[in-house]
């Protein structure tokens, strides 16, 4: 298994797509910080119904909230990049025809696919940390230019809270990565994986809105959707209300599911998608290039 | 003629009633072949005859509908890995990662296989003439270079069985000759080579044994000499070929009498050619031609498959 992990890491590390995804994510973080910082210096009030002052916005961009804000960006906008990475990692093997090469050189189909999925997750986690690092760096500049450095907020509970936020964010990304990966394997193409993943990320909130208008049994169905449960989990991250959450659909999720139910539902989704991918890859003939 | 087999002729791969159906279409039908250690086995068949499906099943990539493939004692459907470690293959068009260099592609394969030293990658690239382009991306390679890299990747694991599907496709004449010289050399080293090719003269030149497949059936299998009927058939001609064929049919030690275009072909023990001439003269038939039958694999192939050559 270890050699398979190294090979997958080697292949993805050498691939332009991997670095491009990381670059876009870091660029996105820098762009959002730049826009919000600029806004905080140009307006006196901010947000819906002018709820917040520019001072509140500027303070929210300080070092203390940089981790949850970066994670919020990763958990919403970054999901698309994770989907592209996962779909590309699995689907390209079919379009290049290398799926045959790997199948005859690896020590087992399931091991090979598992190794690939593990490395995709590792790179998604690494990308998340890069986004956090970019946010930390940028917010350090903002903090320093406004009030000077101060690390009094860094204590045990704070660090634990950040780690929990990181865990929640990665957990929320997981079913989307598994969906993209599984669809790419079942559909034997990158497009199938990217289409399924991005389609789910964008279409789910729209369909959920429609279903909620339709009365029962439609009304309660969206509570089992990935997006609704992902947002329930991400809401646990300690993010100041002044900062945007970039959530598609803008649904009211209050009382829909408990956090535990949301964790369970997303876990089931992830397990099903992975099982489908492993089953399809292990049982099917490997023929096409 | 290719290499001479060594004394050791153990079976390295065997198919047992191997069949593959796709819905109503039978791609491979009860195929039974054996590959012996150190031999070059040529596998011939027209397009759609089931060659690639057979290769896919041999490598455990395609599940047989019936039957099985046993390679080095392992069932390739159930436990392919122990055998795959000992098999090198280039199936159809070589496929590698386009963004990686030739060297990095081999490095990735080497990492998967484990225990492949770095210097072996360089040796293989030099062997196939890609040493100077090793660091260039695979996507910049010509078809011939891709084919060479495929062969390098095949040899990387020092395989005991090598499966080559159209190995000279895209190669220039010099490259083609190198591969034709390489194949018997590999067999002389004790490796078995399974060669799929539509180039009949190529197969004839390097193979010890040949299997011809048509619509999933193995229609002929044997040594090249056996298939060509070398030393077994005579080519005869007289003023009246019909009378000649009639007389020969009645001779008990003559068989396979066949009227062909302007001559008669028959299986005659080589040491009885003079006797045959005497018998025919006794029947008032005077031969204008009596010569050993010289066929090529292409004519045998066309005769057995009843199809136009892929060439």
Boltz contact constraints between the chains, C-beta under 6 A:
constraints:
  - contact:
      token1: [A, 3]
      token2: [B, 111]
      max_distance: 6.0
  - contact:
      token1: [A, 3]
      token2: [B, 112]
      max_distance: 6.0
  - contact:
      token1: [A, 3]
      token2: [B, 114]
      max_distance: 6.0
  - contact:
      token1: [A, 6]
      token2: [B, 111]
      max_distance: 6.0
  - contact:
      token1: [A, 7]
      token2: [B, 108]
      max_distance: 6.0
  - contact:
      token1: [A, 7]
      token2: [B, 111]
      max_distance: 6.0
  - contact:
      token1: [A, 7]
      token2: [B, 112]
      max_distance: 6.0
  - contact:
      token1: [A, 10]
      token2: [B, 108]
      max_distance: 6.0
  - contact:
      token1: [A, 14]
      token2: [B, 100]
      max_distance: 6.0
  - contact:
      token1: [A, 15]
      token2: [B, 99]
      max_distance: 6.0
  - contact:
      token1: [A, 96]
      token2: [B, 95]
      max_distance: 6.0
  - contact:
      token1: [A, 97]
      token2: [B, 95]
      max_distance: 6.0
  - contact:
      token1: [A, 98]
      token2: [B, 95]
      max_distance: 6.0
  - contact:
      token1: [A, 98]
      token2: [B, 97]
      max_distance: 6.0
  - contact:
      token1: [A, 100]
      token2: [B, 91]
      max_distance: 6.0
  - contact:
      token1: [A, 101]
      token2: [B, 95]
      max_distance: 6.0
  - contact:
      token1: [A, 103]
      token2: [B, 61]
      max_distance: 6.0
  - contact:
      token1: [A, 104]
      token2: [B, 59]
      max_distance: 6.0
  - contact:
      token1: [A, 104]
      token2: [B, 84]
      max_distance: 6.0
  - contact:
      token1: [A, 104]
      token2: [B, 89]
      max_distance: 6.0
  - contact:
      token1: [A, 105]
      token2: [B, 109]
      max_distance: 6.0
  - contact:
      token1: [A, 105]
      token2: [B, 112]
      max_distance: 6.0
  - contact:
      token1: [A, 105]
      token2: [B, 113]
      max_distance: 6.0
  - contact:
      token1: [A, 106]
      token2: [B, 112]
      max_distance: 6.0
  - contact:
      token1: [A, 107]
      token2: [B, 81]
      max_distance: 6.0
  - contact:
      token1: [A, 108]
      token2: [B, 81]
      max_distance: 6.0
  - contact:
      token1: [A, 285]
      token2: [B, 62]
      max_distance: 6.0
  - contact:
      token1: [A, 286]
      token2: [B, 61]
      max_distance: 6.0
  - contact:
      token1: [A, 289]
      token2: [B, 95]
      max_distance: 6.0
